[in-house]
Amino acid sequence: MIDRDQLPVLVVAGAAGSGKTTLGRELARSFGVPLLDLDTLTNPLLDELDSITGGPHWNSAGPHSERIRAGRYAVLLAAARDLVEIGQRPVLIAPFTRELAAGAEWDRLVSSVAPAATMVVHVDGSPELLARRRAARGAARDARRPMDAPAEKPLVPHLRVDAELSTLLQVDLVGQALQDQSRR
């Protein structure tokens, strides 16, 4: 059994179609902690604004891509900080591509949830698997996505979870890693 008070903030990362949302939801449910999904927090507003901006879709490469990304992650981290300040340890779901590269974005994430620890769960699968999953779900946000290159190994400490495993097995792997971590 894992002590909820000792849980780190779980950072569920991965490419589109990897299953990070499915895993993140199940982790939040299993541990009884809040869930913060980048898409849930930001997409409705951006979709609403998209119709008035006149230009490429907000999720496409365009002149405002960097500012949109920065704003989206600022929302996610502010919500996470609020939860940590009241003693909660949320599950965060997002690609976290830049954060996994161990630069300024990683430092920003870690400092946003301090003093809570973080544990990165990187859901990883082949480009073919990810493309198949995106095609099967038929989401509008995937229509503008090119085929992914194989994911680079994160430069931050992380637990790699195979996207082909069942969600139940993935949750078990995370639970085991948390138990191992708590014994140290």
C-alpha positions, 0 to 999 in steps of 0.5 A, a space after each residue: 500500500 502506498 501512503 498518499 501523503 508520500 506520493 510525488 506529483 505524477 508527471 505522465 508524459 508521452 506522444 499523442 496516442 501513447 495512452 498517457 490520458 488513459 493511464 493518468 486517469 487510472 492512476 488518479 482514480 487508483 490513488 485517489 488524487 486530482 487529475 490535471 490534463 493539459 488538453 482538458 484545461 486548455 483546449 476548450 478555450 483555445 478551440 473557442 478562440 480559434 474561430 476568431 483568430 483567423 489563421 492556422 489552427 491553434 494546434 498547428 505550427 504558426 506564428 503564435 505556437 510558442 506563446 500558445 504552448 507557454 500559456 498552456 503549460 502555465 495554466 497546467 503548472 499554476 493549477 498543480 501549484 494550487 493543489 500542492 499548496 493545499 496538500 494534494 499530489 496531482 497527476 499531470 498529463 501532457 506531452 512534456 516534450 521540452 520538460 523531458 529534455 532537462 532544461 529550463 522547462 523542467 526546472 520550471 515544472 519542478 519548482 512549480 510543484 515544490 516542495 512535492 517530489 515529482 515522478 515522471 512516467 514516460 509512456 512510450 511506443 513505436 511511431 506505427 503504434 502511435 499513428 494507428 491509435 491516433 487514426 482509430 480515435 479520429 480526433 480533430 487535433 490529430 488531423 494536423 499531426 505528422 508521423 512521429 519520429 521515434 521518441 528520444 529517451 528523456 534526460 530526466 529521471 523517469 519510469 518508462 512504460 510500454 504503450 502496448 501494455 494494458 492499462 492495468 499492467 501500466 498502473 501496476 508498474 507505476 505502483 511498484 516503482 512508487 513502493 520501491 521509491 518509498 522503501 529508500 
